[in-house]
Amino acid sequence: MASFRFPFSFSQPSVPKPPHATSSSRLSVSAVAVTVAVGGGAAIAASSRNPWVLFSSQQHTSLLPWGSIALASSSSESSVVVEPKSGFSFPATIGGSRRLLGVGLRKKSLLGLKNIDVYAFGMYADCDDVKKLVGEKYANLPASELRGNKAFIDDLMNADVKMTIRLQIVYGKLNIRSVRSAFKDSVGNRLKKFGGLLDNDELLQSFTSLFKDEYKIPRSSTIDMTREPGHVLNVEIEGNQVGSVKSKLLCRSILDLYIGEEPFDKNAREDFLDNVASIATVDDK
């Protein structure tokens, strides 16, 4: 198995801003619901009429703790990386094999008057899967050329590489309905972009229906979207699995929001691609 040294390279401003309370905010979630780009859908049960849905659940747990914690010097299993603009931290490794390769912040303008920090996010990938992809198609390319190689980036989004996008809610007044509305727009636009003339309304509904009204997403709660083997998108809220949808097109569309040509956070995308390219140059030990 490959051996990796952590931390990877992450963009950091000189003075990170710690998290701050939002109880005094005058912004209403009803206004944000129209503009926040996160994701969601109406509550429907999985059925044979939605062929992409593998299952749907209604479990949820209490919010996870957060903290502005510096990267530990011990093993990456217990280390964290802080997203500097929000102060929210992400574990360096999840699921045993997925490494954190980039962190970013999703912002959204409220009526053109103020930018809201909606959620921080971490981008993870299975290093062995990445190295396998590189070895099969890009073994002769140095890391410097991989970073900006469009074909490689497209292959990374299309290949059966295990990847997770973890969202951590920053805006305390965000609710699941806002998430549904925003994912309906952002993911829907990507489905149209990559799906061509195909009617993907049912596929989009299969995804957004996983975000049901009963789920609570207070500040610092987490949403994980993981591409599992076989292009299965697995969604977890607060560590509990709420459903899965099998679709290569859907997986590609969601990843494009974060590592595509028009990402939510350009610096996070650059960090991710830099670190993916660095993985390719690590020798097996």
ChimeraX commands (.cxc) that place a marker at each C-alpha (Angstrom):
marker #1 position 0.00,0.00,0.00 radius 0.5
marker #1 position 1.16,3.52,-0.64 radius 0.5
marker #1 position 2.49,5.53,2.26 radius 0.5
marker #1 position 1.51,9.21,2.45 radius 0.5
marker #1 position 2.86,12.05,4.52 radius 0.5
marker #1 position 0.34,14.53,5.92 radius 0.5
marker #1 position -0.36,17.44,5.81 radius 0.5
marker #1 position -0.80,18.13,2.14 radius 0.5
marker #1 position -0.69,21.68,0.80 radius 0.5
marker #1 position -3.58,23.97,1.73 radius 0.5
marker #1 position -4.09,27.67,1.07 radius 0.5
marker #1 position -4.05,29.59,4.37 radius 0.5
marker #1 position -4.51,33.30,5.11 radius 0.5
marker #1 position -2.22,34.82,7.69 radius 0.5
marker #1 position -4.88,35.26,10.39 radius 0.5
marker #1 position -7.68,32.63,10.48 radius 0.5
marker #1 position -11.05,33.92,11.60 radius 0.5
marker #1 position -12.62,31.83,14.40 radius 0.5
marker #1 position -16.27,30.76,14.32 radius 0.5
marker #1 position -18.70,33.27,15.74 radius 0.5
marker #1 position -22.21,33.14,17.13 radius 0.5
marker #1 position -25.06,33.89,14.78 radius 0.5
marker #1 position -27.89,34.30,17.28 radius 0.5
marker #1 position -28.01,38.05,16.76 radius 0.5
marker #1 position -28.24,37.86,12.99 radius 0.5
marker #1 position -31.17,39.73,11.50 radius 0.5
marker #1 position -31.18,37.69,8.30 radius 0.5
marker #1 position -34.19,35.45,7.90 radius 0.5
marker #1 position -33.86,31.93,6.55 radius 0.5
marker #1 position -36.83,32.50,4.29 radius 0.5
marker #1 position -34.80,35.02,2.30 radius 0.5
marker #1 position -31.76,32.77,2.24 radius 0.5
marker #1 position -33.82,29.82,1.04 radius 0.5
marker #1 position -34.10,31.48,-2.37 radius 0.5
marker #1 position -30.41,32.19,-2.76 radius 0.5
marker #1 position -28.33,29.64,-0.80 radius 0.5
marker #1 position -26.74,27.02,-3.07 radius 0.5
marker #1 position -26.46,23.78,-1.08 radius 0.5
marker #1 position -29.07,21.20,-2.14 radius 0.5
marker #1 position -32.32,19.34,-1.38 radius 0.5
marker #1 position -35.65,17.79,-2.49 radius 0.5
marker #1 position -39.24,16.95,-1.55 radius 0.5
marker #1 position -39.91,14.10,0.87 radius 0.5
marker #1 position -40.95,11.02,-1.07 radius 0.5
marker #1 position -40.53,7.33,-0.38 radius 0.5
marker #1 position -38.16,5.27,-2.50 radius 0.5
marker #1 position -40.05,3.16,-5.01 radius 0.5
marker #1 position -39.62,1.24,-8.24 radius 0.5
marker #1 position -40.83,4.33,-10.09 radius 0.5
marker #1 position -37.56,6.01,-9.11 radius 0.5
marker #1 position -35.07,3.49,-10.52 radius 0.5
marker #1 position -31.98,5.33,-9.27 radius 0.5
marker #1 position -32.92,5.23,-5.57 radius 0.5
marker #1 position -31.36,2.31,-3.72 radius 0.5
marker #1 position -32.97,3.18,-0.38 radius 0.5
marker #1 position -34.09,6.08,1.76 radius 0.5
marker #1 position -33.98,6.46,5.53 radius 0.5
marker #1 position -35.34,8.89,8.10 radius 0.5
marker #1 position -32.64,8.67,10.80 radius 0.5
marker #1 position -30.72,11.59,12.18 radius 0.5
marker #1 position -28.58,12.37,15.25 radius 0.5
marker #1 position -27.50,15.35,17.27 radius 0.5
marker #1 position -24.96,17.78,15.90 radius 0.5
marker #1 position -21.28,16.97,15.92 radius 0.5
marker #1 position -18.76,19.07,17.91 radius 0.5
marker #1 position -16.48,21.50,16.13 radius 0.5
marker #1 position -13.47,23.55,17.08 radius 0.5
marker #1 position -10.69,25.66,15.70 radius 0.5
marker #1 position -8.07,22.98,16.21 radius 0.5
marker #1 position -4.58,23.15,14.76 radius 0.5
marker #1 position -3.29,20.23,12.72 radius 0.5
marker #1 position -1.91,17.70,15.16 radius 0.5
marker #1 position 1.61,16.34,14.78 radius 0.5
marker #1 position 0.49,12.79,15.48 radius 0.5
marker #1 position -0.92,10.35,12.95 radius 0.5
marker #1 position -3.33,11.63,10.34 radius 0.5
marker #1 position -6.07,9.44,11.84 radius 0.5
marker #1 position -6.40,11.94,14.74 radius 0.5
marker #1 position -5.34,15.10,12.91 radius 0.5
marker #1 position -7.60,17.87,11.70 radius 0.5
marker #1 position -7.34,20.73,9.22 radius 0.5
marker #1 position -9.07,24.05,9.87 radius 0.5
marker #1 position -10.91,25.84,7.09 radius 0.5
marker #1 position -9.44,29.27,7.85 radius 0.5
marker #1 position -12.28,31.60,6.88 radius 0.5
marker #1 position -14.90,29.87,9.00 radius 0.5
marker #1 position -12.67,28.30,11.65 radius 0.5
marker #1 position -14.38,24.93,11.20 radius 0.5
marker #1 position -12.19,21.83,11.33 radius 0.5
marker #1 position -12.16,18.65,9.24 radius 0.5
marker #1 position -10.54,15.30,10.06 radius 0.5
marker #1 position -7.51,14.51,7.95 radius 0.5
marker #1 position -8.83,11.00,7.24 radius 0.5
marker #1 position -12.33,9.51,7.13 radius 0.5
marker #1 position -13.49,6.00,6.41 radius 0.5
marker #1 position -10.01,4.63,6.93 radius 0.5
marker #1 position -8.72,5.38,3.44 radius 0.5
marker #1 position -10.06,8.73,2.29 radius 0.5
marker #1 position -7.64,11.63,2.78 radius 0.5
marker #1 position -8.55,15.29,3.05 radius 0.5
marker #1 position -7.18,17.03,-0.05 radius 0.5
marker #1 position -8.87,20.42,0.09 radius 0.5
marker #1 position -11.06,22.65,2.26 radius 0.5
marker #1 position -13.22,25.58,1.21 radius 0.5
marker #1 position -16.14,27.84,2.02 radius 0.5
marker #1 position -19.44,28.20,0.21 radius 0.5
marker #1 position -20.62,31.81,0.23 radius 0.5
marker #1 position -23.83,33.25,-1.14 radius 0.5
marker #1 position -24.98,36.79,-1.72 radius 0.5
marker #1 position -28.19,37.83,0.00 radius 0.5
marker #1 position -30.14,40.16,-2.29 radius 0.5
marker #1 position -26.82,41.54,-3.51 radius 0.5
marker #1 position -26.29,43.29,-0.18 radius 0.5
marker #1 position -24.32,40.90,1.98 radius 0.5
marker #1 position -22.34,37.69,1.57 radius 0.5
marker #1 position -23.34,34.84,3.85 radius 0.5
marker #1 position -20.99,32.03,4.87 radius 0.5
marker #1 position -23.29,29.07,4.18 radius 0.5
marker #1 position -21.10,26.06,4.85 radius 0.5
marker #1 position -17.48,24.99,5.00 radius 0.5
marker #1 position -16.56,21.89,3.04 radius 0.5
marker #1 position -13.83,19.29,2.88 radius 0.5
marker #1 position -12.95,17.22,-0.20 radius 0.5
marker #1 position -11.70,13.67,0.33 radius 0.5
marker #1 position -10.44,10.98,-2.02 radius 0.5
marker #1 position -9.16,7.44,-1.66 radius 0.5
marker #1 position -5.44,7.73,-2.39 radius 0.5
marker #1 position -5.10,4.19,-3.70 radius 0.5
marker #1 position -7.96,4.76,-6.15 radius 0.5
marker #1 position -6.34,7.99,-7.33 radius 0.5
marker #1 position -2.97,6.33,-7.85 radius 0.5
marker #1 position -4.62,3.50,-9.77 radius 0.5
marker #1 position -6.30,5.98,-12.12 radius 0.5
marker #1 position -3.04,7.84,-12.66 radius 0.5
marker #1 position -1.11,4.63,-13.22 radius 0.5
marker #1 position -3.56,3.38,-15.81 radius 0.5
marker #1 position -3.73,6.51,-17.98 radius 0.5
marker #1 position -1.28,9.20,-16.86 radius 0.5
marker #1 position 1.80,7.38,-15.61 radius 0.5
marker #1 position 4.11,9.32,-17.93 radius 0.5
marker #1 position 2.88,12.76,-16.87 radius 0.5
marker #1 position 4.69,14.65,-14.09 radius 0.5
marker #1 position 2.65,16.14,-11.26 radius 0.5
marker #1 position 3.10,19.65,-12.68 radius 0.5
marker #1 position 1.27,18.64,-15.86 radius 0.5
marker #1 position -1.45,16.67,-14.10 radius 0.5
marker #1 position -2.60,19.73,-12.13 radius 0.5
marker #1 position -3.98,21.55,-15.15 radius 0.5
marker #1 position -4.79,18.58,-17.35 radius 0.5
marker #1 position -8.48,18.86,-18.27 radius 0.5
marker #1 position -8.68,15.24,-19.42 radius 0.5
marker #1 position -7.34,14.08,-16.06 radius 0.5
marker #1 position -9.81,16.25,-14.13 radius 0.5
marker #1 position -12.68,14.92,-16.25 radius 0.5
marker #1 position -11.51,11.35,-15.68 radius 0.5
marker #1 position -11.27,12.00,-11.95 radius 0.5
marker #1 position -14.91,13.11,-11.86 radius 0.5
marker #1 position -16.07,10.24,-14.10 radius 0.5
marker #1 position -13.91,7.38,-12.80 radius 0.5
marker #1 position -14.91,4.94,-10.08 radius 0.5
marker #1 position -12.73,6.70,-7.50 radius 0.5
marker #1 position -14.12,6.82,-3.98 radius 0.5
marker #1 position -14.57,10.46,-3.00 radius 0.5
marker #1 position -16.47,12.35,-0.30 radius 0.5
marker #1 position -17.63,15.94,-0.10 radius 0.5
marker #1 position -18.31,16.81,3.55 radius 0.5
marker #1 position -20.36,19.92,4.28 radius 0.5
marker #1 position -20.29,21.58,7.69 radius 0.5
marker #1 position -23.08,24.08,8.25 radius 0.5
marker #1 position -21.84,27.58,9.15 radius 0.5
marker #1 position -24.99,29.66,8.78 radius 0.5
marker #1 position -27.03,28.86,11.89 radius 0.5
marker #1 position -30.42,29.72,10.37 radius 0.5
marker #1 position -30.09,27.39,7.40 radius 0.5
marker #1 position -32.78,24.70,7.21 radius 0.5
marker #1 position -33.21,21.59,5.15 radius 0.5
marker #1 position -35.75,23.22,2.84 radius 0.5
marker #1 position -33.09,25.73,1.79 radius 0.5
marker #1 position -30.76,22.83,1.14 radius 0.5
marker #1 position -33.32,21.10,-1.06 radius 0.5
marker #1 position -34.05,24.24,-3.05 radius 0.5
marker #1 position -30.41,25.06,-3.63 radius 0.5
marker #1 position -29.36,21.55,-4.67 radius 0.5
marker #1 position -32.35,21.44,-6.99 radius 0.5
marker #1 position -30.93,24.46,-8.80 radius 0.5
marker #1 position -27.19,23.76,-8.68 radius 0.5
marker #1 position -27.26,20.01,-9.27 radius 0.5
marker #1 position -30.11,20.41,-11.74 radius 0.5
marker #1 position -28.02,22.79,-13.83 radius 0.5
marker #1 position -25.11,20.32,-13.85 radius 0.5
marker #1 position -27.39,17.46,-14.87 radius 0.5
marker #1 position -28.49,19.52,-17.84 radius 0.5
marker #1 position -24.87,20.41,-18.63 radius 0.5
marker #1 position -23.61,16.82,-18.66 radius 0.5
marker #1 position -26.82,14.99,-19.55 radius 0.5
marker #1 position -27.50,16.79,-22.78 radius 0.5
marker #1 position -31.05,16.47,-24.04 radius 0.5
marker #1 position -31.96,13.72,-21.57 radius 0.5
marker #1 position -34.82,14.38,-19.16 radius 0.5
marker #1 position -33.19,14.04,-15.73 radius 0.5
marker #1 position -36.01,15.42,-13.61 radius 0.5
marker #1 position -36.69,12.03,-12.03 radius 0.5
marker #1 position -33.01,11.53,-11.27 radius 0.5
marker #1 position -32.81,14.95,-9.65 radius 0.5
marker #1 position -35.93,14.21,-7.61 radius 0.5
marker #1 position -34.42,10.92,-6.49 radius 0.5
marker #1 position -31.49,12.83,-5.05 radius 0.5
marker #1 position -33.26,15.83,-3.54 radius 0.5
marker #1 position -35.93,13.62,-1.94 radius 0.5
marker #1 position -33.27,12.30,0.43 radius 0.5
marker #1 position -33.23,15.67,2.24 radius 0.5
marker #1 position -36.46,15.38,4.22 radius 0.5
marker #1 position -38.12,18.05,6.32 radius 0.5
marker #1 position -37.60,16.20,9.61 radius 0.5
marker #1 position -33.82,16.45,9.39 radius 0.5
marker #1 position -32.37,19.27,11.47 radius 0.5
marker #1 position -29.12,20.89,10.37 radius 0.5
marker #1 position -28.02,23.38,13.06 radius 0.5
marker #1 position -24.70,25.16,12.93 radius 0.5
marker #1 position -21.73,22.73,12.68 radius 0.5
marker #1 position -23.86,19.74,11.64 radius 0.5
marker #1 position -22.51,17.66,8.75 radius 0.5
marker #1 position -23.73,16.36,5.40 radius 0.5
marker #1 position -21.56,13.78,3.63 radius 0.5
marker #1 position -21.97,12.94,-0.05 radius 0.5
marker #1 position -19.79,9.97,-1.00 radius 0.5
marker #1 position -19.26,8.33,-4.35 radius 0.5
marker #1 position -19.03,4.65,-3.51 radius 0.5
marker #1 position -17.80,1.90,-5.89 radius 0.5
marker #1 position -20.16,1.41,-8.81 radius 0.5
marker #1 position -21.00,5.14,-8.98 radius 0.5
marker #1 position -23.35,4.95,-6.02 radius 0.5
marker #1 position -23.92,8.28,-4.30 radius 0.5
marker #1 position -24.34,7.74,-0.57 radius 0.5
marker #1 position -25.73,10.60,1.55 radius 0.5
marker #1 position -25.25,10.89,5.32 radius 0.5
marker #1 position -26.54,13.57,7.67 radius 0.5
marker #1 position -24.80,13.75,11.03 radius 0.5
marker #1 position -23.18,10.38,10.39 radius 0.5
marker #1 position -26.44,8.56,9.65 radius 0.5
marker #1 position -27.10,7.24,6.18 radius 0.5
marker #1 position -30.29,8.71,4.72 radius 0.5
marker #1 position -30.20,7.17,1.26 radius 0.5
marker #1 position -28.28,6.19,-1.85 radius 0.5
marker #1 position -28.72,6.86,-5.55 radius 0.5
marker #1 position -26.90,4.91,-8.25 radius 0.5
marker #1 position -25.99,7.23,-11.10 radius 0.5
marker #1 position -22.69,8.08,-12.74 radius 0.5
marker #1 position -24.21,11.29,-14.09 radius 0.5
marker #1 position -25.38,12.41,-10.64 radius 0.5
marker #1 position -21.98,11.71,-9.06 radius 0.5
marker #1 position -20.25,13.69,-11.80 radius 0.5
marker #1 position -22.68,16.58,-11.45 radius 0.5
marker #1 position -22.15,16.93,-7.69 radius 0.5
marker #1 position -18.36,16.69,-7.90 radius 0.5
marker #1 position -18.38,19.36,-10.60 radius 0.5
marker #1 position -19.75,21.86,-8.08 radius 0.5
marker #1 position -16.49,21.61,-6.14 radius 0.5
marker #1 position -13.73,20.58,-8.56 radius 0.5
marker #1 position -15.19,21.50,-11.96 radius 0.5
marker #1 position -14.37,24.52,-14.10 radius 0.5
marker #1 position -16.76,26.80,-12.18 radius 0.5
marker #1 position -16.39,25.65,-8.55 radius 0.5
marker #1 position -17.91,27.17,-5.44 radius 0.5
marker #1 position -14.41,27.95,-4.11 radius 0.5
marker #1 position -11.58,28.30,-6.65 radius 0.5
marker #1 position -8.78,28.17,-4.07 radius 0.5
marker #1 position -10.18,24.95,-2.62 radius 0.5
marker #1 position -10.30,23.43,-6.10 radius 0.5
marker #1 position -6.67,24.39,-6.74 radius 0.5
marker #1 position -5.57,22.90,-3.42 radius 0.5
marker #1 position -7.46,19.69,-4.18 radius 0.5
marker #1 position -5.95,19.29,-7.65 radius 0.5
marker #1 position -2.46,20.13,-6.37 radius 0.5
marker #1 position -2.74,17.46,-3.68 radius 0.5
marker #1 position -4.22,14.90,-6.07 radius 0.5
marker #1 position -1.26,15.49,-8.37 radius 0.5
marker #1 position 1.11,15.12,-5.41 radius 0.5
marker #1 position -0.44,11.73,-4.57 radius 0.5
marker #1 position 0.45,10.51,-8.04 radius 0.5
marker #1 position 4.15,11.16,-7.41 radius 0.5
marker #1 position 4.35,9.26,-4.11 radius 0.5
marker #1 position 6.19,6.01,-4.50 radius 0.5
marker #1 position 4.66,2.80,-3.22 radius 0.5
marker #1 position 6.38,1.42,-0.13 radius 0.5
marker link #1:1,2 radius 0.2
marker link #1:2,3 radius 0.2
marker link #1:3,4 radius 0.2
marker link #1:4,5 radius 0.2
marker link #1:5,6 radius 0.2
marker link #1:6,7 radius 0.2
marker link #1:7,8 radius 0.2
marker link #1:8,9 radius 0.2
marker link #1:9,10 radius 0.2
marker link #1:10,11 radius 0.2
marker link #1:11,12 radius 0.2
marker link #1:12,13 radius 0.2
marker link #1:13,14 radius 0.2
marker link #1:14,15 radius 0.2
marker link #1:15,16 radius 0.2
marker link #1:16,17 radius 0.2
marker link #1:17,18 radius 0.2
marker link #1:18,19 radius 0.2
marker link #1:19,20 radius 0.2
marker link #1:20,21 radius 0.2
marker link #1:21,22 radius 0.2
marker link #1:22,23 radius 0.2
marker link #1:23,24 radius 0.2
marker link #1:24,25 radius 0.2
marker link #1:25,26 radius 0.2
marker link #1:26,27 radius 0.2
marker link #1:27,28 radius 0.2
marker link #1:28,29 radius 0.2
marker link #1:29,30 radius 0.2
marker link #1:30,31 radius 0.2
marker link #1:31,32 radius 0.2
marker link #1:32,33 radius 0.2
marker link #1:33,34 radius 0.2
marker link #1:34,35 radius 0.2
marker link #1:35,36 radius 0.2
marker link #1:36,37 radius 0.2
marker link #1:37,38 radius 0.2
marker link #1:38,39 radius 0.2
marker link #1:39,40 radius 0.2
marker link #1:40,41 radius 0.2
marker link #1:41,42 radius 0.2
marker link #1:42,43 radius 0.2
marker link #1:43,44 radius 0.2
marker link #1:44,45 radius 0.2
marker link #1:45,46 radius 0.2
marker link #1:46,47 radius 0.2
marker link #1:47,48 radius 0.2
marker link #1:48,49 radius 0.2
marker link #1:49,50 radius 0.2
marker link #1:50,51 radius 0.2
marker link #1:51,52 radius 0.2
marker link #1:52,53 radius 0.2
marker link #1:53,54 radius 0.2
marker link #1:54,55 radius 0.2
marker link #1:55,56 radius 0.2
marker link #1:56,57 radius 0.2
marker link #1:57,58 radius 0.2
marker link #1:58,59 radius 0.2
marker link #1:59,60 radius 0.2
marker link #1:60,61 radius 0.2
marker link #1:61,62 radius 0.2
marker link #1:62,63 radius 0.2
marker link #1:63,64 radius 0.2
marker link #1:64,65 radius 0.2
marker link #1:65,66 radius 0.2
marker link #1:66,67 radius 0.2
marker link #1:67,68 radius 0.2
marker link #1:68,69 radius 0.2
marker link #1:69,70 radius 0.2
marker link #1:70,71 radius 0.2
marker link #1:71,72 radius 0.2
marker link #1:72,73 radius 0.2
marker link #1:73,74 radius 0.2
marker link #1:74,75 radius 0.2
marker link #1:75,76 radius 0.2
marker link #1:76,77 radius 0.2
marker link #1:77,78 radius 0.2
marker link #1:78,79 radius 0.2
marker link #1:79,80 radius 0.2
marker link #1:80,81 radius 0.2
marker link #1:81,82 radius 0.2
marker link #1:82,83 radius 0.2
marker link #1:83,84 radius 0.2
marker link #1:84,85 radius 0.2
marker link #1:85,86 radius 0.2
marker link #1:86,87 radius 0.2
marker link #1:87,88 radius 0.2
marker link #1:88,89 radius 0.2
marker link #1:89,90 radius 0.2
marker link #1:90,91 radius 0.2
marker link #1:91,92 radius 0.2
marker link #1:92,93 radius 0.2
marker link #1:93,94 radius 0.2
marker link #1:94,95 radius 0.2
marker link #1:95,96 radius 0.2
marker link #1:96,97 radius 0.2
marker link #1:97,98 radius 0.2
marker link #1:98,99 radius 0.2
marker link #1:99,100 radius 0.2
marker link #1:100,101 radius 0.2
marker link #1:101,102 radius 0.2
marker link #1:102,103 radius 0.2
marker link #1:103,104 radius 0.2
marker link #1:104,105 radius 0.2
marker link #1:105,106 radius 0.2
marker link #1:106,107 radius 0.2
marker link #1:107,108 radius 0.2
marker link #1:108,109 radius 0.2
marker link #1:109,110 radius 0.2
marker link #1:110,111 radius 0.2
marker link #1:111,112 radius 0.2
marker link #1:112,113 radius 0.2
marker link #1:113,114 radius 0.2
marker link #1:114,115 radius 0.2
marker link #1:115,116 radius 0.2
marker link #1:116,117 radius 0.2
marker link #1:117,118 radius 0.2
marker link #1:118,119 radius 0.2
marker link #1:119,120 radius 0.2
marker link #1:120,121 radius 0.2
marker link #1:121,122 radius 0.2
marker link #1:122,123 radius 0.2
marker link #1:123,124 radius 0.2
marker link #1:124,125 radius 0.2
marker link #1:125,126 radius 0.2
marker link #1:126,127 radius 0.2
marker link #1:127,128 radius 0.2
marker link #1:128,129 radius 0.2
marker link #1:129,130 radius 0.2
marker link #1:130,131 radius 0.2
marker link #1:131,132 radius 0.2
marker link #1:132,133 radius 0.2
marker link #1:133,134 radius 0.2
marker link #1:134,135 radius 0.2
marker link #1:135,136 radius 0.2
marker link #1:136,137 radius 0.2
marker link #1:137,138 radius 0.2
marker link #1:138,139 radius 0.2
marker link #1:139,140 radius 0.2
marker link #1:140,141 radius 0.2
marker link #1:141,142 radius 0.2
marker link #1:142,143 radius 0.2
marker link #1:143,144 radius 0.2
marker link #1:144,145 radius 0.2
marker link #1:145,146 radius 0.2
marker link #1:146,147 radius 0.2
marker link #1:147,148 radius 0.2
marker link #1:148,149 radius 0.2
marker link #1:149,150 radius 0.2
marker link #1:150,151 radius 0.2
marker link #1:151,152 radius 0.2
marker link #1:152,153 radius 0.2
marker link #1:153,154 radius 0.2
marker link #1:154,155 radius 0.2
marker link #1:155,156 radius 0.2
marker link #1:156,157 radius 0.2
marker link #1:157,158 radius 0.2
marker link #1:158,159 radius 0.2
marker link #1:159,160 radius 0.2
marker link #1:160,161 radius 0.2
marker link #1:161,162 radius 0.2
marker link #1:162,163 radius 0.2
marker link #1:163,164 radius 0.2
marker link #1:164,165 radius 0.2
marker link #1:165,166 radius 0.2
marker link #1:166,167 radius 0.2
marker link #1:167,168 radius 0.2
marker link #1:168,169 radius 0.2
marker link #1:169,170 radius 0.2
marker link #1:170,171 radius 0.2
marker link #1:171,172 radius 0.2
marker link #1:172,173 radius 0.2
marker link #1:173,174 radius 0.2
marker link #1:174,175 radius 0.2
marker link #1:175,176 radius 0.2
marker link #1:176,177 radius 0.2
marker link #1:177,178 radius 0.2
marker link #1:178,179 radius 0.2
marker link #1:179,180 radius 0.2
marker link #1:180,181 radius 0.2
marker link #1:181,182 radius 0.2
marker link #1:182,183 radius 0.2
marker link #1:183,184 radius 0.2
marker link #1:184,185 radius 0.2
marker link #1:185,186 radius 0.2
marker link #1:186,187 radius 0.2
marker link #1:187,188 radius 0.2
marker link #1:188,189 radius 0.2
marker link #1:189,190 radius 0.2
marker link #1:190,191 radius 0.2
marker link #1:191,192 radius 0.2
marker link #1:192,193 radius 0.2
marker link #1:193,194 radius 0.2
marker link #1:194,195 radius 0.2
marker link #1:195,196 radius 0.2
marker link #1:196,197 radius 0.2
marker link #1:197,198 radius 0.2
marker link #1:198,199 radius 0.2
marker link #1:199,200 radius 0.2
marker link #1:200,201 radius 0.2
marker link #1:201,202 radius 0.2
marker link #1:202,203 radius 0.2
marker link #1:203,204 radius 0.2
marker link #1:204,205 radius 0.2
marker link #1:205,206 radius 0.2
marker link #1:206,207 radius 0.2
marker link #1:207,208 radius 0.2
marker link #1:208,209 radius 0.2
marker link #1:209,210 radius 0.2
marker link #1:210,211 radius 0.2
marker link #1:211,212 radius 0.2
marker link #1:212,213 radius 0.2
marker link #1:213,214 radius 0.2
marker link #1:214,215 radius 0.2
marker link #1:215,216 radius 0.2
marker link #1:216,217 radius 0.2
marker link #1:217,218 radius 0.2
marker link #1:218,219 radius 0.2
marker link #1:219,220 radius 0.2
marker link #1:220,221 radius 0.2
marker link #1:221,222 radius 0.2
marker link #1:222,223 radius 0.2
marker link #1:223,224 radius 0.2
marker link #1:224,225 radius 0.2
marker link #1:225,226 radius 0.2
marker link #1:226,227 radius 0.2
marker link #1:227,228 radius 0.2
marker link #1:228,229 radius 0.2
marker link #1:229,230 radius 0.2
marker link #1:230,231 radius 0.2
marker link #1:231,232 radius 0.2
marker link #1:232,233 radius 0.2
marker link #1:233,234 radius 0.2
marker link #1:234,235 radius 0.2
marker link #1:235,236 radius 0.2
marker link #1:236,237 radius 0.2
marker link #1:237,238 radius 0.2
marker link #1:238,239 radius 0.2
marker link #1:239,240 radius 0.2
marker link #1:240,241 radius 0.2
marker link #1:241,242 radius 0.2
marker link #1:242,243 radius 0.2
marker link #1:243,244 radius 0.2
marker link #1:244,245 radius 0.2
marker link #1:245,246 radius 0.2
marker link #1:246,247 radius 0.2
marker link #1:247,248 radius 0.2
marker link #1:248,249 radius 0.2
marker link #1:249,250 radius 0.2
marker link #1:250,251 radius 0.2
marker link #1:251,252 radius 0.2
marker link #1:252,253 radius 0.2
marker link #1:253,254 radius 0.2
marker link #1:254,255 radius 0.2
marker link #1:255,256 radius 0.2
marker link #1:256,257 radius 0.2
marker link #1:257,258 radius 0.2
marker link #1:258,259 radius 0.2
marker link #1:259,260 radius 0.2
marker link #1:260,261 radius 0.2
marker link #1:261,262 radius 0.2
marker link #1:262,263 radius 0.2
marker link #1:263,264 radius 0.2
marker link #1:264,265 radius 0.2
marker link #1:265,266 radius 0.2
marker link #1:266,267 radius 0.2
marker link #1:267,268 radius 0.2
marker link #1:268,269 radius 0.2
marker link #1:269,270 radius 0.2
marker link #1:270,271 radius 0.2
marker link #1:271,272 radius 0.2
marker link #1:272,273 radius 0.2
marker link #1:273,274 radius 0.2
marker link #1:274,275 radius 0.2
marker link #1:275,276 radius 0.2
marker link #1:276,277 radius 0.2
marker link #1:277,278 radius 0.2
marker link #1:278,279 radius 0.2
marker link #1:279,280 radius 0.2
marker link #1:280,281 radius 0.2
marker link #1:281,282 radius 0.2
marker link #1:282,283 radius 0.2
marker link #1:283,284 radius 0.2
marker link #1:284,285 radius 0.2
view
